[in-house]
Amino acid sequence: MKRKCLSVVLLAISSFTASAQNTFDNVRALFIANCNTVGCHNTNNNAGNLDLSLSAAVIYTQLVNVTPVNPAAVTAGYKRVWPGDPHRSFLFRKCNQGLDPDMTLAQNEGAAMPKNLPAMAANERELIRQWIMFGAPQTGVVVDTAVINTFYRGKGKVGNVVAPPPAPAGAFQVHLGRMFLPPVSEIEYFIKYKLNLPDTVKVNRVDLKMPTESHHFIIYKFLPGGAALFPEGLRVNSSGNYVSFTNAWQQTYDLQLPASTAYLYEKNAILDLNFHFKNINTDTVLAADVYFDVYTQPKNTPGEIMFSDLIANYVIPIPNDNLDHTFSQSDVDFAHNNWRNWNVWMLTSHTHKYGKDFDIFLRNANGTDGQQIYEGFYDTDYIFNQGYYDWQHPPIKKFENPFQVVNPWNGLIQRATFRNYGNVPVSFGLTTDDEMMLYYIQYTLGDGITGLSEMDKKYFFKAYPNPFTHEFEINYSLENEGKVSIELFNILGEKIVDVVEESQSKGSHNYKLNTSQYSNGVYMLKVTVGDDLFVKRLLKAN
């Protein structure tokens, strides 16, 4: 008789009617029907110190970011609800019951929910998972219930990724998903992922599996303080300048770094995961998951740190005339922030559907093309020239024994050709109906750049950006206390301003100079430290 009453309640809410004011109201109704009404979590029997007979506001504070009572869940580092991460949300693990195949409830984690009753309907469990994926907010409609209802009523397709086995010893696995996309649409999601590492580690391999409907998957790492500026859960706004780039994939790929190299993941590192996928089906909801295994080493393992960059050309206006249009860009460290050569291990390119070719050259000091080091016509594994550029599976060029040495002050030249056969002109943009022109580079730091000024080496002096627009910044370091003078002159030798004129302590120093009132042209920065004198040439160009 009790089960019959429960069925009536579930029938009333199974379609997630519009009467609820926000997604949490729908989620709370499910918990009340399954866990309060049947007698597990109420005033008389608040199992796990969870009472679902209280107000919505109190229930929310009992669920979100709260440590569970179960000792095994506490040891695993779970929260009752971990905003943005259903896999570390103990409440969802308890009611999952096979919806997510890699979340089997351990014996010491207690009974599944609802206790001694059949599992909730799949779309109901999915609502809980999606609410958590979108940050588990207390207010607001964050889940399109029509989409997940359609999926579980037989009009859905799952991206072709099979859940891999658990990560082996010395590695950890991250599962992003499940994410849903309506017919004939695309989206680019970002989500914070706190690693909770016990210590800083080195990473020498990242094995990623993503569905073929994916456009790309990128791992960024938040700079200190950056993660706090963004909400938990799936979002569509990027993290911009608050992250450093780590890895990118355009297809399933096991990225294994060369021996004696590794990425550095700090103990408190927070990743920002970026997933872009598209649903071309006209009447079917697409569900997508991404998995990646991260292989770690102790932080004191010998070897070089591997660095990564995405280098883009944003100025690519492509008319829709069905003709070839080629764009080039010199990628040079004009500010001379890098004092050591790059030992390049890997290069790969990225365009959208109008891309026809992508080449990369070493740049000569005078700005002309040097040696070509990347040919876009090669196959994905860079084994043979297939005679065309496959923009969906671009070549991945690896330089091993030895790495390719690049002087960042000379830089590289990227050159890409596009043919727009569509109905409208396109330019650089984030959707697959826009275009992109960029390459992904991984490198270690090599020997010092030859010809480097002895003063630059001694004081690690930097003046950047160069060219500059409305301001530039000066950084340097003193080995000992001493008198410092920094003066700015125009091309005629006339002093414009005294930037610094004082005795300074040992250590690092930094200044910013507003130059919005200065005209375009060449300027000279005269730097005197004790008996040492050197001059930096700067260019202002709006």
Protein Blocks (a to p, Z undefined) as FASTA:
>chain_A
ZZmmmmmmmmmmmnopakbmbfklmmmmmmmmmmmmnopacfklcghhiafkbcfklmmm
mmnopacfblklmmnopafbaghiaklmmklmmmnnomammlcccfklopaddehiacdd
fklmmmmmmmmmnopaabdcfbdfklmmmmmnopaccdfbdcdddddehiacddeddddd
dehiaddddddddfkpabdcddfbdcddddfkbmbdcdddddehklmmpcedjdfbdekj
mbccfbdcfbdcdddddehiacdddfklccddddddddfbfkbccddddddddddddfkl
gcddddddddddfblcdddehpacddddddddfkomafbdcddfbdcddddfklcbdcdd
dddfkopacddfbdfkbcfkomacghiacfklccddddehiaddddfknopadddddddf
bfbdcdddfbfkbccdddddddddddddehiafklmmnopacdddddfkbccdddddfbd
cddddddddfkopafbdfbgcdddeddddddddfklpccddddddddehjbccddddddd
ZZ
